[in-house]
Amino acid sequence: MLRILPLLQPLQTLYSWCGMTHALNSGVRATDTSIALFGQPYAGLRHDFPSNLDALCERTGYQLGEARQIALHHTLLGYFLPLVDAVRADRVLSSLKEGSIPQLNMQLGITASRIGGHHPLKACRACVAVSERETGGAFWRIDHQLPSSFVCRLHGTLLAAAWDAVTPVHRRRWLLPLGEPACTWTEHAGVTNRQFHVLDRLQSDSCAFAKLPAGRLDARRLASTYRTAMCQEGMATSRGNLKLERLVRLVRGHYYGLEHLPGMQVLMSITDEWPGLAASLSRRVPRPGHPFKHLLLITCLFESWHAFLEAYDSSQETGSKHSLPTVPDPLQVQRTEFRRLVEEQHLSVRSASAQVGISTTTGVQWARQLGLAFTARPKALTRRVEAAIQRRLGRGDPVESIASAASVSVVTVRRVLGRSSETSQRRQTCVTGKKRDVARNSFSVLCSRNPGVPLSSLRSIKGNSYAWLYRNDREWLVRQLQQFGRAPRGH
Ligand SMILES: [Zn+2]
């Protein structure tokens, strides 16, 4: 059993958090820590994609949040899912909650892209120092791990790659930016101002891309968006045929000199497979492609990320009449129609579902996956269901897990919460209580483990939770310090 669980920071990767947890609960093997967290010896040691998330959530008392949120915001999955069909994305997420997927790289289109599924750990040295100072533990930032991330926008620096020379892949222990074993850093040679600017835009688009909901971008519609942009740039003949060699030249020119930057090798494959992304309308089954390739095109063809999204949303999915016939995915057509009905015709989810011939439950699921704003119709709850929801709310369980356990929408659960100020208060107390228990436990374990160590040194130990206790639980903190013969310091 792990006695200390640190807080998961907003941009921290799950992998980092596991490594920090391992360091704090020293004395066990890495695989034991992984088993304690995930019920599986290597699940916590993969730094890019997660697995066994439900087990993690249960074993940590939902302290890290909901499994889906962890996967989308603290692992690389969030970067890949916008291009994966919403239904499949949902399947991927469900599988990763319950266990793992043996062919995940294939499911995400990484294998076919030939970019490679090896994702080196990267960091900005200044950010590492900041995270060490402000959170008590240096961690890997998720926005620096994206395959198309090369710069830190905050500090205007190139990211350095960290290598563990001993066991490069499938590590048997966690590698942390400032931990042991020490990383072998590979700093990249400098780039010109223009090149930095190009990489900076790529970085900001990559972050925006990773924030899109799963299934937000469709390969066919993307191709159509690129075609329109190319025509506007004069990259089409008067008959509407695309001059693909001009696209290749454009991308090459834009990224000139960056081909040899580690991680940028994708630029070398540009000649043969690249135009496929823009021409995939002519394919019978369009391939989604790797997000990196799309991002390289997007940053070249559009003035800004906003301009790209606007062009995408106003593009016609079916493309021009001149394109070769495609085999439409029946579900895709339904989903697009569903989106149109809710977004443009302002139909309720129930009416839109009825019109496209799906159940309201599926409709609610789609609306959520597509990120559509909708108000769920109040569903008559049986007294028993409502009582169960109240009970779990009072216990501080996450809203999403209560909703899925009771088979109702998140909105319904929130409504139940809003109806009872007593439940709401109990919930608040419980959530704070859980945090407090975690913080108290971490701090007292540290105190008893480090007798005689000055408080200032204690406060520099990773995940020490002193600051939280000082703000939220000062009485206890003072008592605790007195017990150990220390006096609290002002902040
Ligand atoms: Zn930085």
Boltz pocket constraint, residues with backbone or C-beta under 6 A from the ligand:
constraints:
  - pocket:
      binder: B
      contacts: [[A, 124], [A, 125], [A, 126], [A, 127], [A, 128], [A, 152], [A, 153], [A, 154], [A, 155], [A, 156]]
      max_distance: 6.0
